[in-house]
Amino acid sequence: MHRITLLGRPGCHLCDDAREVIARVAGELGVPWEEIDIDTSPELLEKYGEMIPVTLVDGVQHDFWRVSEDRLRAALSS
């Protein structure tokens, strides 16, 4: 079973866009997902601070800034 993680922060309009795509795709495919505020983790903030939103699939970086719905669906179908 795949798992999606969205790394973002409150007030980020790109994070809002990513959240919509992820929620739609995850809901349609029955894939669990979570969102983590990078400001709560110094390690995540240091690693991804300028790249948010970052999408991880099974803990591996998949996209940043924009989420491609087609690419996300393809990753979750493999």
LINVENKA-V770965 format. One record per backbone hydrogen bond with DSSP energy under -0.5 kcal/mol. CO is the residue of the C=O (numbers start at 1). NH is the residue of the N-H. E is the energy in kcal/mol with one decimal. If there is no record, write none. Layout:
co->(CO & CO)
nh->(NH & NH)
e->(E & E)
This chain:
co->(2 & 3 & 4 & 5 & 5 & 6 & 6 & 7 & 7 & 8 & 9 & 11 & 12 & 13 & 14 & 15 & 16 & 17 & 18 & 19 & 20 & 21 & 22 & 23 & 24 & 25 & 26 & 26 & 32 & 34 & 36 & 36 & 37 & 38 & 38 & 41 & 42 & 43 & 44 & 45 & 48 & 48 & 51 & 53 & 54 & 54 & 55 & 55 & 56 & 56 & 57 & 60 & 63 & 64 & 66 & 67 & 68 & 69 & 70 & 71 & 72 & 73 & 74 & 75)
nh->(32 & 58 & 34 & 7 & 56 & 8 & 36 & 53 & 54 & 38 & 12 & 13 & 16 & 17 & 18 & 19 & 20 & 21 & 22 & 23 & 24 & 25 & 26 & 27 & 28 & 29 & 30 & 31 & 4 & 6 & 8 & 38 & 40 & 41 & 45 & 45 & 46 & 47 & 48 & 49 & 51 & 52 & 65 & 65 & 7 & 56 & 62 & 63 & 5 & 58 & 60 & 57 & 55 & 66 & 68 & 69 & 72 & 73 & 74 & 75 & 76 & 77 & 78 & 78)
e->(-0.6 & -3.3 & -1.9 & -0.6 & -3.0 & -0.6 & -2.9 & -0.7 & -2.1 & -2.7 & -1.3 & -0.7 & -1.8 & -1.9 & -2.5 & -2.7 & -1.8 & -1.9 & -2.9 & -2.8 & -2.1 & -2.7 & -3.0 & -2.1 & -2.4 & -2.3 & -1.2 & -2.0 & -2.2 & -2.7 & -2.4 & -0.7 & -2.1 & -1.7 & -0.5 & -2.7 & -2.3 & -2.1 & -3.1 & -1.7 & -2.3 & -0.7 & -1.2 & -2.1 & -3.1 & -0.5 & -3.6 & -1.4 & -2.5 & -0.5 & -1.5 & -2.6 & -2.7 & -2.6 & -0.6 & -0.7 & -2.6 & -2.6 & -2.3 & -2.4 & -2.1 & -1.1 & -0.7 & -0.5)
